[in-house]
Amino acid sequence: DTGVSQDPRHKITKRGQNVTFRCDPISEHNRLYWYRQTLGQGPEFLTYFQNEAQLEKSRLLSDRFSAERPKGSFSTLEIQRTEQGDSAMYLCASSSQGDSDGYTFGSGTRLTVV
Amino acid sequence: QKEVEQNSGPLSVPEGAIASLNCTYSDRGSQSFFWYRQYSGKSPELIMSIYSNGDKEDGRFTAQLNKASQYVSLLIRDSQPSDSATYLCAVWGFAGGYNKLIFGAGTRLAVHP
């Protein structure tokens, strides 16, 4: 297992377009998290899955954002009608249930909205 | 009040010196604390975890926890230029309904030769 994988690594899109990011967690991890990080800030929580269930969604997440984790494996994060303020690094992390040893992060997807 | 607070820095130290990074948190019920290192343009990498009051050492890194003061610190001994990065403090918290890591804004460390 090579850790948490995220695709694409970079995405440049025009304002108003839809984008979708993918995250493949470590195979034995049943918890999956999405965070967003802007320059000079720490990662901000967006949403959390345990297996296929989305258990929490941050108030930071507008209705333009949606995330799925079909079958409890990989996850996708879609942003509709992108805005320049959506430009950020989108980080995915996974952990085992009951694991209090912190997350393993993927390499992130850098989104630039022009 | 932010849930996890760190000085943004930059903290500049000479090579070979001890770098001291500090973090305070607001949730008294927090039990697990982490330090992540993040190089520019990269994702965070876990370097230390601490759960009990006192010190925990791992190589050149020492994490210190004082739950009564709601304070966590990271000491880096014999600092090297390769330690230059942003250090993120993270606390396992219950804000909003489910346990998740809550991050500070990070402290930028610069180690100069």
gemmi code that builds the backbone of each chain (N, CA, C; Angstrom):
import gemmi

chains = {
    "A": [
        ("ASP", (0.855, -1.196, 0.000), (0.000, 0.000, 0.000), (0.880, 1.231, 0.000)),
        ("THR", (0.551, 2.201, -0.861), (1.432, 3.340, -1.030), (0.923, 4.562, -0.303)),
        ("GLY", (-0.002, 4.444, 0.599), (-0.500, 5.592, 1.320), (-1.757, 6.150, 0.678)),
        ("VAL", (-2.064, 7.395, 1.061), (-3.263, 8.060, 0.553), (-2.925, 8.713, -0.790)),
        ("SER", (-3.723, 8.419, -1.799), (-3.484, 8.968, -3.133), (-4.558, 9.986, -3.484)),
        ("GLN", (-4.141, 11.086, -4.077), (-5.089, 12.096, -4.524), (-4.816, 12.417, -5.988)),
        ("ASP", (-5.905, 12.668, -6.700), (-5.798, 12.951, -8.122), (-6.852, 13.980, -8.515)),
        ("PRO", (-6.504, 15.007, -9.301), (-5.172, 15.302, -9.812), (-4.317, 16.010, -8.766)),
        ("ARG", (-3.062, 16.228, -9.061), (-2.196, 16.977, -8.159), (-2.444, 18.483, -8.301)),
        ("HIS", (-2.715, 18.883, -9.522), (-2.977, 20.298, -9.793), (-4.176, 20.399, -10.725)),
        ("LYS", (-4.980, 21.448, -10.511), (-6.118, 21.685, -11.396), (-6.285, 23.185, -11.554)),
        ("ILE", (-6.290, 23.634, -12.818), (-6.582, 25.024, -13.108), (-7.908, 25.039, -13.846)),
        ("THR", (-8.833, 25.837, -13.375), (-10.142, 25.871, -13.996), (-10.640, 27.304, -14.097)),
        ("LYS", (-11.538, 27.510, -15.024), (-12.127, 28.833, -15.155), (-13.293, 28.969, -14.179)),
        ("ARG", (-13.478, 30.162, -13.706), (-14.588, 30.456, -12.804), (-15.897, 29.995, -13.423)),
        ("GLY", (-16.698, 29.329, -12.604), (-17.989, 28.850, -13.078), (-18.000, 27.401, -13.521)),
        ("GLN", (-16.818, 26.828, -13.728), (-16.739, 25.422, -14.124), (-16.857, 24.520, -12.903)),
        ("ASN", (-17.216, 23.270, -13.161), (-17.269, 22.249, -12.103), (-15.962, 21.469, -12.099)),
        ("VAL", (-15.520, 21.091, -10.913), (-14.321, 20.257, -10.799), (-14.606, 19.108, -9.837)),
        ("THR", (-13.913, 18.008, -10.052), (-14.043, 16.838, -9.170), (-12.661, 16.314, -8.836)),
        ("PHE", (-12.448, 16.044, -7.552), (-11.191, 15.493, -7.080), (-11.446, 14.089, -6.526)),
        ("ARG", (-10.411, 13.261, -6.615), (-10.533, 11.897, -6.114), (-9.505, 11.631, -5.032)),
        ("CYS", (-9.900, 10.826, -4.056), (-9.000, 10.409, -2.984), (-9.129, 8.900, -2.793)),
        ("ASP", (-8.012, 8.208, -2.797), (-7.970, 6.786, -2.462), (-7.252, 6.645, -1.123)),
        ("PRO", (-7.958, 6.239, -0.079), (-7.332, 6.154, 1.249), (-6.482, 4.895, 1.374)),
        ("ILE", (-5.773, 4.786, 2.477), (-5.084, 3.536, 2.811), (-6.151, 2.463, 2.967)),
        ("SER", (-5.923, 1.304, 2.387), (-6.987, 0.322, 2.193), (-7.670, -0.117, 3.492)),
        ("GLU", (-6.949, -0.239, 4.584), (-7.585, -0.718, 5.814), (-8.197, 0.397, 6.656)),
        ("HIS", (-8.099, 1.631, 6.188), (-8.647, 2.765, 6.928), (-10.109, 2.968, 6.565)),
        ("ASN", (-10.974, 3.024, 7.580), (-12.387, 3.224, 7.270), (-12.843, 4.668, 7.467)),
        ("ARG", (-11.951, 5.511, 7.994), (-12.306, 6.923, 8.156), (-11.591, 7.728, 7.084)),
        ("LEU", (-12.328, 8.665, 6.495), (-11.766, 9.512, 5.446), (-12.202, 10.943, 5.687)),
        ("TYR", (-11.254, 11.864, 5.569), (-11.497, 13.272, 5.857), (-11.061, 14.119, 4.670)),
        ("TRP", (-11.793, 15.188, 4.436), (-11.383, 16.213, 3.491), (-11.131, 17.515, 4.258)),
        ("TYR", (-10.022, 18.145, 3.924), (-9.662, 19.441, 4.489), (-9.325, 20.396, 3.349)),
        ("ARG", (-9.387, 21.668, 3.637), (-8.973, 22.700, 2.687), (-7.939, 23.573, 3.374)),
        ("GLN", (-6.908, 23.926, 2.636), (-5.869, 24.760, 3.206), (-5.533, 25.907, 2.254)),
        ("THR", (-5.605, 27.132, 2.769), (-5.196, 28.300, 2.006), (-3.866, 28.803, 2.545)),
        ("LEU", (-3.224, 29.654, 1.781), (-1.874, 30.113, 2.100), (-1.816, 30.760, 3.475)),
        ("GLY", (-0.889, 30.296, 4.300), (-0.694, 30.884, 5.614), (-1.653, 30.393, 6.678)),
        ("GLN", (-2.499, 29.449, 6.314), (-3.466, 28.903, 7.264), (-3.248, 27.414, 7.452)),
        ("GLY", (-3.753, 26.898, 8.577), (-3.729, 25.465, 8.768), (-4.877, 24.812, 8.020)),
        ("PRO", (-4.834, 23.501, 7.887), (-5.947, 22.805, 7.225), (-7.259, 23.026, 7.979)),
        ("GLU", (-8.319, 23.287, 7.195), (-9.652, 23.480, 7.770), (-10.525, 22.283, 7.395)),
        ("PHE", (-11.205, 21.745, 8.377), (-12.049, 20.579, 8.171), (-13.204, 20.890, 7.230)),
        ("LEU", (-13.456, 19.976, 6.280), (-14.599, 20.112, 5.372), (-15.651, 19.050, 5.644)),
        ("THR", (-15.223, 17.767, 5.614), (-16.197, 16.712, 5.791), (-15.508, 15.417, 6.196)),
        ("TYR", (-16.303, 14.478, 6.717), (-15.769, 13.251, 7.292), (-16.674, 12.079, 6.933)),
        ("PHE", (-16.068, 10.975, 6.508), (-16.781, 9.733, 6.212), (-16.284, 8.629, 7.129)),
        ("GLN", (-17.216, 7.838, 7.597), (-16.854, 6.563, 8.215), (-17.491, 5.493, 7.341)),
        ("ASN", (-16.647, 4.708, 6.732), (-17.082, 3.799, 5.657), (-17.780, 4.651, 4.588)),
        ("GLU", (-19.003, 4.296, 4.183), (-19.645, 5.073, 3.123), (-20.515, 6.202, 3.656)),
        ("ALA", (-20.662, 6.288, 4.970), (-21.543, 7.288, 5.565), (-20.823, 8.618, 5.779)),
        ("GLN", (-21.428, 9.679, 5.260), (-20.888, 11.018, 5.513), (-21.455, 11.492, 6.843)),
        ("LEU", (-20.623, 11.531, 7.878), (-21.108, 11.783, 9.221), (-21.095, 13.253, 9.611)),
        ("GLU", (-20.276, 14.044, 8.965), (-20.236, 15.451, 9.326), (-19.795, 16.284, 8.130)),
        ("LYS", (-20.408, 17.450, 8.035), (-20.079, 18.383, 6.963), (-19.929, 19.763, 7.584)),
        ("SER", (-18.817, 20.406, 7.352), (-18.538, 21.699, 7.966), (-19.472, 22.776, 7.431)),
        ("ARG", (-19.713, 23.770, 8.289), (-20.479, 24.929, 7.823), (-19.712, 25.705, 6.763)),
        ("LEU", (-18.390, 25.453, 6.673), (-17.598, 26.115, 5.636), (-18.017, 25.658, 4.251)),
        ("LEU", (-18.622, 24.483, 4.191), (-18.952, 23.882, 2.914), (-20.300, 24.414, 2.428)),
        ("SER", (-20.228, 25.184, 1.326), (-21.483, 25.684, 0.779), (-22.175, 24.569, 0.002)),
        ("ASP", (-23.374, 24.894, -0.493), (-24.133, 23.903, -1.257), (-23.456, 23.564, -2.580)),
        ("ARG", (-22.449, 24.328, -2.964), (-21.745, 24.024, -4.216), (-20.787, 22.843, -4.061)),
        ("PHE", (-20.538, 22.477, -2.826), (-19.604, 21.382, -2.540), (-20.391, 20.113, -2.222)),
        ("SER", (-19.942, 19.003, -2.788), (-20.529, 17.728, -2.418), (-19.439, 16.665, -2.411)),
        ("ALA", (-19.569, 15.749, -1.491), (-18.595, 14.666, -1.385), (-19.320, 13.344, -1.286)),
        ("GLU", (-18.679, 12.320, -1.835), (-19.237, 10.972, -1.787), (-18.135, 9.980, -1.469)),
        ("ARG", (-18.550, 8.865, -0.955), (-17.615, 7.760, -0.740), (-18.384, 6.450, -0.964)),
        ("PRO", (-18.644, 6.152, -2.234), (-19.412, 4.947, -2.541), (-18.657, 3.696, -2.107)),
        ("LYS", (-19.367, 2.784, -1.487), (-18.811, 1.499, -1.069), (-17.694, 1.632, -0.043)),
        ("GLY", (-17.576, 2.795, 0.531), (-16.595, 2.959, 1.596), (-15.159, 2.862, 1.158)),
        ("SER", (-14.905, 3.058, -0.140), (-13.519, 2.970, -0.609), (-13.018, 4.363, -0.953)),
        ("PHE", (-12.854, 4.659, -2.242), (-12.379, 5.979, -2.631), (-13.459, 7.021, -2.379)),
        ("SER", (-13.061, 8.277, -2.402), (-13.992, 9.379, -2.200), (-13.784, 10.416, -3.297)),
        ("THR", (-14.858, 11.118, -3.627), (-14.753, 12.243, -4.546), (-15.291, 13.495, -3.871)),
        ("LEU", (-14.680, 14.622, -4.214), (-15.133, 15.935, -3.763), (-15.399, 16.758, -5.014)),
        ("GLU", (-16.636, 17.201, -5.180), (-17.008, 17.996, -6.346), (-17.306, 19.414, -5.918)),
        ("ILE", (-16.827, 20.352, -6.684), (-17.159, 21.764, -6.487), (-17.862, 22.234, -7.761)),
        ("GLN", (-19.076, 22.697, -7.600), (-19.831, 23.208, -8.741), (-19.691, 24.728, -8.813)),
        ("ARG", (-19.730, 25.231, -10.035), (-19.711, 26.692, -10.259), (-18.578, 27.337, -9.456)),
        ("THR", (-17.371, 26.915, -9.722), (-16.228, 27.364, -8.941), (-16.111, 28.883, -8.920)),
        ("GLU", (-15.589, 29.363, -7.804), (-15.339, 30.784, -7.592), (-13.853, 30.962, -7.261)),
        ("GLN", (-13.353, 32.170, -7.428), (-11.939, 32.395, -7.166), (-11.586, 32.080, -5.706)),
        ("GLY", (-12.520, 32.281, -4.813), (-12.288, 31.979, -3.402), (-12.143, 30.495, -3.107)),
        ("ASP", (-12.444, 29.653, -4.087), (-12.267, 28.207, -3.906), (-10.826, 27.790, -4.128)),
        ("SER", (-10.004, 28.680, -4.638), (-8.597, 28.362, -4.871), (-7.928, 28.016, -3.550)),
        ("ALA", (-7.365, 26.813, -3.493), (-6.784, 26.313, -2.248), (-6.155, 24.961, -2.524)),
        ("MET", (-5.517, 24.416, -1.487), (-5.070, 23.032, -1.527), (-6.151, 22.201, -0.849)),
        ("TYR", (-6.613, 21.172, -1.522), (-7.617, 20.274, -0.951), (-6.905, 18.992, -0.538)),
        ("LEU", (-6.981, 18.721, 0.752), (-6.250, 17.603, 1.341), (-7.214, 16.508, 1.772)),
        ("CYS", (-6.844, 15.293, 1.484), (-7.585, 14.124, 1.935), (-6.724, 13.385, 2.953)),
        ("ALA", (-7.355, 12.834, 3.961), (-6.631, 12.072, 4.977), (-7.466, 10.864, 5.369)),
        ("SER", (-6.791, 9.831, 5.849), (-7.522, 8.655, 6.313), (-6.948, 8.173, 7.635)),
        ("SER", (-7.779, 7.420, 8.365), (-7.319, 6.821, 9.613), (-8.193, 5.605, 9.905)),
        ("SER", (-7.722, 4.765, 10.833), (-8.496, 3.608, 11.248), (-9.452, 3.998, 12.364)),
        ("GLN", (-10.556, 3.313, 12.446), (-11.487, 3.572, 13.537), (-10.802, 3.282, 14.848)),
        ("GLY", (-10.908, 4.231, 15.765), (-10.262, 4.072, 17.054), (-8.796, 4.445, 17.036)),
        ("ASP", (-8.297, 4.800, 15.888), (-6.889, 5.155, 15.769), (-6.702, 6.588, 16.243)),
        ("SER", (-5.995, 6.789, 17.329), (-5.770, 8.144, 17.804), (-4.371, 8.612, 17.468)),
        ("ASP", (-3.750, 7.975, 16.496), (-2.394, 8.352, 16.134), (-2.331, 9.368, 15.017)),
        ("GLY", (-3.389, 10.108, 14.821), (-3.343, 11.135, 13.802), (-3.684, 10.580, 12.434)),
        ("TYR", (-3.733, 11.485, 11.484), (-4.086, 11.110, 10.117), (-2.849, 10.875, 9.273)),
        ("THR", (-3.081, 10.172, 8.164), (-2.128, 10.153, 7.070), (-2.734, 10.975, 5.945)),
        ("PHE", (-2.041, 12.005, 5.525), (-2.531, 12.872, 4.463), (-2.053, 12.392, 3.106)),
        ("GLY", (-2.865, 12.650, 2.103), (-2.419, 12.516, 0.730), (-1.605, 13.728, 0.322)),
        ("SER", (-1.155, 13.728, -0.912), (-0.311, 14.817, -1.408), (-1.091, 16.095, -1.698)),
        ("GLY", (-2.411, 15.970, -1.729), (-3.241, 17.152, -1.945), (-3.502, 17.440, -3.409)),
        ("THR", (-4.576, 18.184, -3.653), (-4.889, 18.707, -4.982), (-4.882, 20.223, -4.882)),
        ("ARG", (-4.013, 20.849, -5.667), (-3.939, 22.316, -5.687), (-4.902, 22.824, -6.753)),
        ("LEU", (-5.936, 23.553, -6.309), (-6.926, 24.107, -7.233), (-6.670, 25.594, -7.422)),
        ("THR", (-6.609, 26.005, -8.674), (-6.518, 27.422, -9.003), (-7.699, 27.769, -9.898)),
        ("VAL", (-8.497, 28.721, -9.452), (-9.654, 29.173, -10.221), (-9.308, 30.539, -10.830)),
        ("VAL", (-9.359, 30.610, -12.158), (-8.957, 31.858, -12.841), (-10.179, 32.546, -13.458)),
    ],
    "B": [
        ("GLN", (-12.231, 33.209, 20.294), (-10.966, 32.496, 20.538), (-10.865, 31.305, 19.589)),
        ("LYS", (-9.724, 31.229, 18.894), (-9.507, 30.079, 18.039), (-9.309, 28.837, 18.886)),
        ("GLU", (-9.674, 27.693, 18.323), (-9.579, 26.451, 19.095), (-8.138, 26.026, 19.319)),
        ("VAL", (-7.285, 26.253, 18.322), (-5.864, 25.924, 18.431), (-5.083, 27.141, 17.961)),
        ("GLU", (-4.222, 27.664, 18.800), (-3.492, 28.882, 18.470), (-1.997, 28.660, 18.456)),
        ("GLN", (-1.366, 29.217, 17.458), (0.085, 29.172, 17.332), (0.566, 30.550, 16.873)),
        ("ASN", (1.789, 30.889, 17.264), (2.412, 32.087, 16.698), (2.802, 31.784, 15.257)),
        ("SER", (2.466, 32.697, 14.364), (2.698, 32.414, 12.945), (4.167, 32.484, 12.557)),
        ("GLY", (4.971, 33.185, 13.388), (6.386, 33.329, 13.048), (6.586, 34.398, 11.986)),
        ("PRO", (7.707, 34.365, 11.250), (8.653, 33.242, 11.279), (9.534, 33.230, 12.525)),
        ("LEU", (9.876, 32.020, 12.943), (10.832, 31.813, 14.007), (12.169, 31.502, 13.342)),
        ("SER", (13.138, 32.345, 13.565), (14.436, 32.180, 12.920), (15.465, 31.759, 13.953)),
        ("VAL", (16.135, 30.635, 13.697), (17.156, 30.151, 14.619), (18.404, 29.777, 13.823)),
        ("PRO", (19.569, 29.888, 14.437), (20.799, 29.472, 13.742), (20.931, 27.961, 13.760)),
        ("GLU", (21.618, 27.444, 12.776), (21.889, 26.008, 12.706), (22.555, 25.545, 13.995)),
        ("GLY", (22.056, 24.409, 14.512), (22.602, 23.849, 15.738), (21.896, 24.296, 17.004)),
        ("ALA", (21.056, 25.300, 16.912), (20.339, 25.811, 18.077), (19.084, 24.982, 18.346)),
        ("ILE", (18.432, 25.277, 19.472), (17.159, 24.637, 19.804), (16.030, 25.555, 19.336)),
        ("ALA", (15.109, 24.979, 18.582), (13.913, 25.715, 18.168), (12.765, 25.302, 19.077)),
        ("SER", (12.028, 26.278, 19.568), (10.909, 26.013, 20.475), (9.624, 26.539, 19.859)),
        ("LEU", (8.688, 25.640, 19.640), (7.415, 25.981, 19.000), (6.298, 25.735, 20.001)),
        ("ASN", (5.368, 26.668, 20.064), (4.343, 26.607, 21.100), (2.937, 26.593, 20.519)),
        ("CYS", (2.019, 26.051, 21.304), (0.638, 25.893, 20.858), (-0.272, 25.886, 22.082)),
        ("THR", (-1.384, 26.582, 22.019), (-2.386, 26.495, 23.073), (-3.703, 26.057, 22.442)),
        ("TYR", (-4.547, 25.419, 23.246), (-5.819, 24.916, 22.740), (-6.925, 25.246, 23.732)),
        ("SER", (-8.148, 25.288, 23.238), (-9.242, 25.781, 24.071), (-10.095, 24.673, 24.705)),
        ("ASP", (-10.125, 23.487, 24.099), (-11.006, 22.420, 24.585), (-10.324, 21.609, 25.685)),
        ("ARG", (-10.782, 21.791, 26.920), (-10.151, 21.092, 28.054), (-10.306, 19.582, 27.966)),
        ("GLY", (-11.259, 19.118, 27.184), (-11.487, 17.683, 27.075), (-10.572, 16.996, 26.084)),
        ("SER", (-9.768, 17.748, 25.363), (-8.882, 17.149, 24.357), (-7.893, 16.206, 25.018)),
        ("GLN", (-7.643, 15.074, 24.342), (-6.780, 14.044, 24.914), (-5.571, 13.714, 24.050)),
        ("SER", (-5.623, 14.059, 22.773), (-4.553, 13.652, 21.857), (-4.053, 14.876, 21.106)),
        ("PHE", (-2.727, 14.938, 20.976), (-2.104, 16.135, 20.426), (-1.003, 15.730, 19.458)),
        ("PHE", (-0.882, 16.486, 18.388), (0.019, 16.085, 17.310), (0.771, 17.288, 16.774)),
        ("TRP", (1.969, 17.009, 16.297), (2.723, 17.995, 15.535), (2.960, 17.453, 14.133)),
        ("TYR", (2.643, 18.290, 13.161), (2.886, 17.973, 11.762), (3.898, 18.969, 11.217)),
        ("ARG", (4.706, 18.490, 10.297), (5.640, 19.347, 9.575), (5.145, 19.471, 8.142)),
        ("GLN", (5.194, 20.675, 7.595), (4.729, 20.895, 6.232), (5.736, 21.750, 5.479)),
        ("TYR", (6.355, 21.145, 4.486), (7.238, 21.897, 3.605), (6.391, 22.648, 2.586)),
        ("SER", (6.942, 23.721, 2.076), (6.212, 24.579, 1.156), (5.700, 23.787, -0.052)),
        ("GLY", (4.415, 23.876, -0.311), (3.811, 23.204, -1.454), (3.534, 21.729, -1.249)),
        ("LYS", (3.853, 21.216, -0.065), (3.634, 19.790, 0.230), (2.520, 19.627, 1.254)),
        ("SER", (2.107, 18.375, 1.477), (1.064, 18.105, 2.466), (1.691, 17.887, 3.840)),
        ("PRO", (0.901, 18.004, 4.909), (1.433, 17.826, 6.265), (1.901, 16.401, 6.509)),
        ("GLU", (2.977, 16.288, 7.282), (3.576, 15.002, 7.625), (3.636, 14.899, 9.144)),
        ("LEU", (3.080, 13.834, 9.691), (3.053, 13.653, 11.141), (4.457, 13.373, 11.670)),
        ("ILE", (4.885, 14.155, 12.673), (6.209, 13.920, 13.244), (6.161, 13.532, 14.713)),
        ("MET", (5.139, 13.957, 15.451), (5.086, 13.624, 16.876), (3.643, 13.551, 17.325)),
        ("SER", (3.390, 12.673, 18.277), (2.101, 12.640, 18.953), (2.367, 12.572, 20.452)),
        ("ILE", (1.457, 13.109, 21.249), (1.606, 13.068, 22.701), (0.234, 13.038, 23.327)),
        ("TYR", (0.087, 12.222, 24.390), (-1.227, 12.021, 24.991), (-1.227, 12.289, 26.496)),
        ("SER", (-0.036, 12.221, 27.120), (0.047, 12.366, 28.575), (0.871, 13.592, 28.924)),
        ("ASN", (0.583, 14.164, 30.066), (1.382, 15.293, 30.546), (2.854, 14.918, 30.647)),
        ("GLY", (3.704, 15.858, 30.304), (5.126, 15.611, 30.412), (5.791, 15.720, 29.058)),
        ("ASP", (6.934, 15.071, 28.950), (7.742, 15.129, 27.736), (7.733, 13.797, 27.016)),
        ("LYS", (7.844, 13.878, 25.694), (8.022, 12.688, 24.864), (9.097, 13.009, 23.844)),
        ("GLU", (10.136, 12.159, 23.836), (11.281, 12.425, 22.981), (11.339, 11.435, 21.830)),
        ("ASP", (11.719, 11.933, 20.657), (11.913, 11.077, 19.487), (13.034, 11.692, 18.664)),
        ("GLY", (14.225, 11.156, 18.851), (15.367, 11.711, 18.134), (15.640, 13.139, 18.567)),
        ("ARG", (15.687, 14.041, 17.603), (15.964, 15.449, 17.938), (14.699, 16.204, 18.374)),
        ("PHE", (13.563, 15.544, 18.327), (12.295, 16.193, 18.651), (11.827, 15.810, 20.059)),
        ("THR", (11.324, 16.790, 20.785), (10.682, 16.556, 22.076), (9.358, 17.307, 22.097)),
        ("ALA", (8.272, 16.576, 22.350), (6.972, 17.200, 22.534), (6.710, 17.314, 24.028)),
        ("GLN", (6.100, 18.415, 24.414), (5.777, 18.653, 25.816), (4.305, 18.997, 25.916)),
        ("LEU", (3.642, 18.424, 26.923), (2.213, 18.639, 27.108), (1.922, 19.032, 28.543)),
        ("ASN", (1.110, 20.074, 28.698), (0.629, 20.497, 30.006), (-0.870, 20.724, 29.876)),
        ("LYS", (-1.646, 19.719, 30.256), (-3.099, 19.801, 30.067), (-3.720, 20.858, 30.977)),
        ("ALA", (-3.166, 21.054, 32.158), (-3.723, 22.057, 33.070), (-3.631, 23.454, 32.464)),
        ("SER", (-2.544, 23.711, 31.762), (-2.343, 25.003, 31.111), (-2.831, 25.003, 29.669)),
        ("GLN", (-3.276, 23.841, 29.179), (-3.763, 23.695, 27.800), (-2.697, 24.171, 26.824)),
        ("TYR", (-1.535, 23.569, 26.978), (-0.334, 24.037, 26.281), (0.444, 22.837, 25.760)),
        ("VAL", (0.855, 22.931, 24.508), (1.677, 21.892, 23.881), (2.860, 22.590, 23.236)),
        ("SER", (4.018, 21.968, 23.317), (5.168, 22.569, 22.650), (5.984, 21.501, 21.939)),
        ("LEU", (6.790, 21.952, 21.016), (7.712, 21.071, 20.279), (9.087, 21.708, 20.323)),
        ("LEU", (10.063, 20.943, 20.798), (11.442, 21.396, 20.793), (12.207, 20.622, 19.731)),
        ("ILE", (12.981, 21.329, 18.948), (13.835, 20.691, 17.951), (15.273, 21.018, 18.328)),
        ("ARG", (16.009, 19.982, 18.719), (17.412, 20.191, 19.099), (18.299, 20.099, 17.875)),
        ("ASP", (19.469, 20.745, 17.966), (20.438, 20.708, 16.871), (19.745, 21.001, 15.536)),
        ("SER", (19.052, 22.124, 15.475), (18.273, 22.464, 14.279), (19.140, 22.480, 13.031)),
        ("GLN", (18.565, 21.956, 11.963), (19.242, 21.892, 10.671), (18.464, 22.710, 9.637)),
        ("PRO", (19.154, 23.197, 8.607), (18.408, 23.920, 7.554), (17.250, 23.111, 6.979)),
        ("SER", (17.404, 21.786, 6.964), (16.324, 20.931, 6.440), (15.095, 20.920, 7.351)),
        ("ASP", (15.223, 21.463, 8.562), (14.066, 21.579, 9.453), (13.213, 22.802, 9.099)),
        ("SER", (13.690, 23.638, 8.219), (12.938, 24.833, 7.821), (11.641, 24.420, 7.147)),
        ("ALA", (10.534, 24.759, 7.770), (9.212, 24.320, 7.325), (8.182, 25.020, 8.202)),
        ("THR", (6.917, 24.762, 7.921), (5.837, 25.202, 8.801), (5.444, 24.040, 9.696)),
        ("TYR", (5.325, 24.300, 10.986), (4.973, 23.259, 11.958), (3.547, 23.512, 12.439)),
        ("LEU", (2.714, 22.522, 12.217), (1.297, 22.614, 12.548), (1.007, 21.829, 13.823)),
        ("CYS", (0.356, 22.483, 14.755), (-0.129, 21.822, 15.960), (-1.555, 21.362, 15.683)),
        ("ALA", (-1.888, 20.154, 16.075), (-3.232, 19.622, 15.850), (-3.738, 18.948, 17.112)),
        ("VAL", (-5.003, 19.140, 17.370), (-5.625, 18.617, 18.578), (-6.833, 17.776, 18.176)),
        ("TRP", (-6.955, 16.613, 18.780), (-8.104, 15.748, 18.495), (-9.264, 16.294, 19.297)),
        ("GLY", (-10.219, 16.935, 18.612), (-11.292, 17.621, 19.303), (-12.652, 17.160, 18.854)),
        ("PHE", (-13.631, 17.591, 19.614), (-14.998, 17.153, 19.399), (-15.876, 18.267, 18.840)),
        ("ALA", (-15.263, 19.364, 18.408), (-16.039, 20.519, 17.953), (-16.965, 20.135, 16.809)),
        ("GLY", (-18.244, 20.442, 16.935), (-19.155, 20.247, 15.826), (-19.794, 18.880, 15.755)),
        ("GLY", (-19.463, 17.980, 16.640), (-20.187, 16.722, 16.663), (-19.340, 15.472, 16.621)),
        ("TYR", (-18.302, 15.432, 15.862), (-17.493, 14.223, 15.764), (-16.032, 14.549, 15.977)),
        ("ASN", (-15.350, 13.568, 16.512), (-13.926, 13.747, 16.724), (-13.196, 13.922, 15.397)),
        ("LYS", (-12.332, 14.903, 15.360), (-11.508, 15.135, 14.181), (-10.332, 15.990, 14.618)),
        ("LEU", (-9.317, 16.018, 13.797), (-8.171, 16.852, 14.099), (-8.495, 18.312, 13.769)),
        ("ILE", (-8.183, 19.173, 14.719), (-8.337, 20.609, 14.533), (-6.942, 21.201, 14.545)),
        ("PHE", (-6.621, 21.952, 13.510), (-5.274, 22.452, 13.307), (-5.142, 23.928, 13.673)),
        ("GLY", (-3.954, 24.270, 14.152), (-3.585, 25.666, 14.252), (-3.127, 26.173, 12.891)),
        ("ALA", (-2.846, 27.471, 12.839), (-2.442, 28.075, 11.566), (-0.993, 27.773, 11.207)),
        ("GLY", (-0.240, 27.245, 12.176), (1.142, 26.874, 11.888), (2.142, 27.948, 12.250)),
        ("THR", (3.345, 27.510, 12.588), (4.471, 28.408, 12.843), (5.552, 28.110, 11.816)),
        ("ARG", (5.969, 29.151, 11.131), (7.024, 28.969, 10.123), (8.382, 29.049, 10.793)),
        ("LEU", (9.183, 28.023, 10.602), (10.522, 27.944, 11.179), (11.553, 28.107, 10.069)),
        ("ALA", (12.523, 28.985, 10.300), (13.627, 29.164, 9.365), (14.922, 28.913, 10.116)),
        ("VAL", (15.683, 27.921, 9.672), (16.979, 27.608, 10.278), (18.058, 28.096, 9.321)),
        ("HIS", (18.856, 29.046, 9.785), (19.855, 29.617, 8.879), (21.253, 29.106, 9.236)),
        ("PRO", (22.069, 28.852, 8.195), (23.420, 28.297, 8.412), (24.304, 29.278, 9.172)),
    ],
}
model = gemmi.Model(1)
for chain_id, residues in chains.items():
    chain = gemmi.Chain(chain_id)
    for i, (resn, *xyz) in enumerate(residues, 1):
        res = gemmi.Residue()
        res.name, res.seqid = resn, gemmi.SeqId(i, " ")
        for name, pos in zip(("N", "CA", "C"), xyz):
            atom = gemmi.Atom()
            atom.name, atom.element = name, gemmi.Element(name[0])
            atom.pos, atom.b_iso = gemmi.Position(*pos), 0.0
            res.add_atom(atom)
        chain.add_residue(res)
    model.add_chain(chain)
structure = gemmi.Structure()
structure.add_model(model)
structure.setup_entities()
